[in-house]
C-alpha cells in the first residue's frame, strides 16, 4: 500500500505538467496580453517534464532518489499547478492588469533575450556582494572578539557599536558617496556595514555566553590567552557567529539592491530597477526570480558549511 502511494506521489508532477501543457495548447491567448516571439512557457513545461521523467527513471535504481521524489512529488505538482493557474489568469484571460502581470511566455522570454546580460549582471552583483561581505564579516568578527575578550576594548567599542549599529544601512548612502571616490567603493562600504553589525553582535554575544569554568580549566592546565581565545572562546561562540553571518547575508542582499542604484550601469538590482523604469515588468519578475535563487543558494551553502563545521549541531537549525 505504501509503495503504491509513493508511486502516485511521484507521478503527480507529471500529471500536473501534462494538464498545464494541454491547457496551454488548447486555450488561446488573450488579445489584451502582448504576445511573445515564441511559446516559451510550452518549451519550459516540456523541458521540466523531460528532466523529471529522467529523474523518475533514475529513481528505479537509486533508492534514495526514489524516496526524495516520493516526498517532494506533491510539492512539485503544486508548483506546476500554481504556474498553470497564473498562466491562465494572465495569458489566457488577462484577469490581472496586463501591464503589471505579464504572461509566463514574456517572463521566460526575458531570460532568453537578455540571457548574456543577466549573467553579466549576476557576476557583477556577486563580485560586489562577496567583496563587501568579506570586509564586513572580517571586521565584524575581529570587533566581536575584542568586545568579548577585552574589557578595555569593550569600554570604548560598546558605545560606538550600540550607536552606529542600529542605524539603517541606507541612511549612510549620502556619506558613502561623499567619502569614497567611486560608486563601487561606496557600494562595498554599505554592504560591509550591513554585515559588520550582526556579525559583531552575535560574535561578542557568543563569547560572553561561554561558561567561565571552561576558561578556568584551560587556565589551570596552563593555557595561554591566545589559546583561550582560539581554542575555547571562538569554538564555543561558533553557533552565534554563524547566526550573525546569516543575518548579515540577508541584510547584504537588501543593501545590494540599494547600492546598485548609485550610478551603477550593471548588477541584478540595477537591472530590476531599470526594467521597472522602462515599464517592462516581465524583466522585473525575471530579475526578482534570479535574486531569490541567488539568496537561497548562498544561504543553503552557508548552512552546509555550518553543518560541516558544527557537526554536533547538524539539523538544529534548518533551512
C-alpha positions in Angstrom: 0.0 0.0 0.0 2.8 2.4 0.9 4.7 1.6 -2.3 1.6 2.3 -4.4 1.1 5.6 -2.5 4.7 6.5 -3.3 4.2 5.8 -7.0 1.2 8.1 -7.1 3.1 10.8 -5.3 5.9 10.5 -7.8 3.6 10.7 -10.8 1.6 13.7 -9.5 4.1 16.3 -11.0 3.9 14.6 -14.5 0.1 14.8 -14.3 0.1 18.4 -13.3 2.6 19.3 -16.1 0.6 17.4 -18.7 -2.6 19.3 -17.6 -0.7 22.6 -17.9 0.6 21.7 -21.3 -2.8 20.7 -22.6 -4.4 23.9 -21.4 -1.5 26.0 -22.7 -2.0 24.5 -26.2 -5.9 24.4 -26.3 -6.7 27.8 -24.8 -6.0 30.9 -26.9 -4.0 33.8 -25.5 -5.9 37.0 -24.7 -5.7 39.7 -27.3 -5.0 42.2 -24.4 -1.8 40.4 -23.4 1.2 41.3 -25.6 2.3 38.2 -27.5 5.9 36.8 -27.2 8.0 35.7 -30.1 7.6 32.0 -29.2 5.6 29.8 -26.8 8.3 29.8 -24.2 6.1 28.5 -21.4 5.3 25.5 -23.5 9.0 24.9 -24.1 9.6 25.4 -20.4 7.0 22.8 -19.4 8.3 20.3 -21.9 11.9 20.7 -20.6 10.8 20.3 -17.0 8.7 17.2 -17.9 11.7 15.7 -19.7 14.0 16.3 -16.7 11.5 14.9 -14.2 11.0 11.8 -16.4 14.7 11.3 -16.4 14.8 11.5 -12.6 11.9 9.0 -12.4 13.9 6.5 -14.5 17.0 7.0 -12.3 14.8 6.5 -9.2 14.2 3.0 -10.3 17.8 2.1 -9.5 18.6 4.8 -6.9 16.6 4.1 -3.7 17.5 7.5 -2.1 16.3 9.4 -5.1 13.0 7.4 -5.1 12.3 8.5 -1.5 13.1 12.1 -2.3 10.8 12.2 -5.3 8.0 10.5 -3.3 8.4 13.1 -0.6 8.7 16.1 -2.9 6.3 15.0 -5.6 3.1 16.7 -4.3 5.1 20.0 -3.8 6.4 19.9 -7.4 2.9 19.2 -8.6 1.6 22.1 -6.6 4.3 24.4 -8.2 3.2 23.3 -11.7 -0.4 23.9 -10.7 0.3 27.4 -9.5 2.2 28.3 -12.7 -0.7 26.8 -14.7 -3.3 28.9 -12.8 -1.1 32.0 -13.1 -0.6 31.5 -16.8 -4.4 31.1 -17.3 -5.1 34.2 -15.3 -2.5 36.3 -17.2 -2.0 35.0 -20.7 -5.3 33.3 -21.4 -8.0 35.5 -19.8 -6.0 38.6 -18.7 -7.8 38.7 -15.4 -5.0 40.8 -13.9 -3.7 44.2 -15.1 -1.6 43.2 -18.2 1.0 46.0 -17.6 2.0 44.7 -14.1 1.3 41.0 -14.7 2.8 39.8 -18.0 2.3 36.3 -19.3 4.7 33.4 -18.4 5.8 33.4 -22.0 7.1 37.0 -21.7 8.8 36.4 -18.4 10.7 33.4 -19.7 11.4 35.3 -22.9 13.4 37.8 -20.9 15.8 35.0 -19.7 16.3 34.1 -23.4 16.6 37.6 -24.8 18.7 39.1 -22.0 20.4 35.9 -21.0 24.0 37.0 -21.5 23.4 40.4 -20.0 21.7 38.8 -17.0 24.8 36.6 -16.5 27.0 39.7 -16.6 24.7 41.4 -14.0 24.8 38.4 -11.7 28.6 38.2 -11.9 28.9 41.9 -11.1 26.5 41.6 -8.2 28.3 38.6 -6.8 31.6 40.4 -7.0 30.2 43.4 -5.2 28.4 41.2 -2.7 31.4 39.0 -1.9 33.8 41.9 -1.6 31.6 43.8 0.8 30.7 40.6 2.7 34.4 39.7 3.1 35.2 43.1 4.5 32.2 43.4 6.8 32.4 39.8 8.0 36.2 40.0 8.8 35.9 43.4 10.6 32.8 42.3 12.4 34.5 39.1 13.5 37.5 40.9 14.8 35.4 43.6 16.5 33.3 40.9 18.2 36.4 39.1 19.5 37.7 42.4 21.1 34.3 43.1 22.6 34.0 39.6 24.0 37.5 39.2 25.4 38.8 42.7 26.3 37.1 44.8 28.9 39.2 47.8 27.8 38.2 47.4 24.2 34.6 46.9 25.2 34.7 50.1 27.2 35.5 52.1 24.0 33.8 50.0 21.3 30.5 49.1 23.0 29.0 52.7 22.9 30.2 53.1 19.3 28.6 49.8 18.3 25.4 50.5 20.0 25.1 53.9 18.4 26.2 53.1 14.9 24.9 49.6 14.5 21.2 50.1 14.6 21.3 52.9 12.0 19.8 51.7 8.8 22.5 51.0 6.2 20.8 53.0 3.5 21.0 56.1 5.7 24.7 56.1 5.1 24.3 56.4 1.4 25.0 60.2 1.2 28.1 59.9 3.3 29.4 56.9 1.4 29.0 58.8 -1.9 30.9 61.8 -0.4 33.7 59.9 1.2 34.5 57.2 -1.4 35.9 58.3 -4.8 33.9 55.7 -6.8 30.4 54.4 -6.6 31.8 50.8 -6.4 33.8 51.7 -3.3 30.7 53.3 -1.6 28.6 50.2 -2.5 31.2 47.9 -1.0 31.2 50.1 2.2 27.4 49.9 2.5 27.3 46.1 2.1 30.2 45.7 4.5 28.4 47.9 7.1 25.3 45.8 6.7 27.3 42.6 7.5 29.5 44.2 10.2 26.9 44.9 12.9 25.1 41.5 13.1 28.5 39.7 12.9 29.9 41.8 15.7 26.9 41.5 17.9 26.5 37.7 17.6 30.2 37.0 17.9 30.6 39.1 21.1 27.3 37.5 22.5 28.6 34.0 21.8 31.9 34.7 23.6 30.1 36.3 26.5 27.8 33.3 26.9 30.8 30.9 27.2 30.9 29.3 30.6 33.7 30.8 32.8 34.6 27.3 34.0 35.9 26.5 30.6 38.4 29.4 30.8 39.3 28.5 34.4 40.0 24.8 33.5 42.1 25.8 30.5 44.0 28.4 32.6 44.7 25.8 35.3 46.1 23.5 32.6 48.5 26.3 31.6 46.7 27.6 28.5 47.8 31.0 27.2 45.5 33.9 26.4 45.6 33.2 22.7 44.8 29.5 23.3 41.7 30.5 25.3 40.6 32.9 22.6 41.1 30.5 19.6 40.5 27.1 21.3 37.9 27.9 23.9 36.0 31.1 23.3 35.7 31.2 19.5 34.7 27.5 19.1 32.0 27.9 21.8 30.8 31.0 20.0 30.6 29.5 16.5 26.8 28.8 16.6 26.2 32.5 17.4 28.9 33.6 14.8 27.1 31.7 12.1 23.7 33.3 13.1 25.4 36.7 12.7 26.6 35.7 9.3 23.1 34.5 8.3 21.6 37.8 9.4 24.4 39.7 7.7 23.7 37.8 4.4 20.1 38.8 4.4 21.0 42.4 5.2 23.7 42.4 2.5 21.2 41.4 -0.2 18.8 44.2 0.8 21.7 46.7 0.8 22.9 45.4 -2.6 19.7 46.4 -4.2 20.1 50.0 -2.9 23.9 50.1 -3.6 23.5 49.2 -7.3 21.2 52.2 -7.8 24.1 54.6 -7.0 25.4 55.4 -10.5 25.9 51.7 -11.5 25.1 50.5 -15.0 25.2 46.8 -14.2 24.1 44.4 -11.5 20.9 42.5 -10.9 19.5 45.2 -8.6 20.2 47.8 -11.2 18.5 45.6 -13.8 15.3 45.2 -11.8 15.1 49.0 -11.3 15.9 49.7 -14.9 13.2 47.4 -16.2 10.7 49.0 -13.8 11.6 52.5 -15.1 11.1 51.2 -18.6 7.8 49.6 -17.5 8.9 46.2 -18.6 7.6 44.2 -15.7 8.5 40.8 -17.3 12.1 41.9 -16.8 11.3 42.9 -13.2 10.0 39.4 -12.5 12.9 37.8 -14.2 15.3 39.8 -12.0 13.4 39.0 -8.9 13.5 35.3 -9.7 17.3 35.5 -10.0 17.7 37.4 -6.8 15.5 34.8 -4.9 17.6 32.0 -6.4 20.9 33.7 -5.5 19.9 34.4 -1.9 18.5 30.9 -1.4 21.6 29.3 -2.9 24.1 31.3 -0.8 22.1 30.7 2.4 21.9 27.0 1.6 25.7 26.8 1.1 26.3 28.7 4.4 24.1 26.1 6.2 26.0 23.3 4.6 29.3 24.8 5.8 27.7 25.3 9.2 26.6 21.7 9.4 30.0 20.6 8.4 31.9 22.7 11.0 29.3 22.3 13.8 28.7 18.6 13.2 27.3 18.2 16.7 24.5 20.8 15.9 23.7 19.4 12.5 19.9 19.8 11.9 19.3 22.0 14.9 18.7 25.0 12.6 17.2 24.0 9.3 16.9 25.9 6.0 
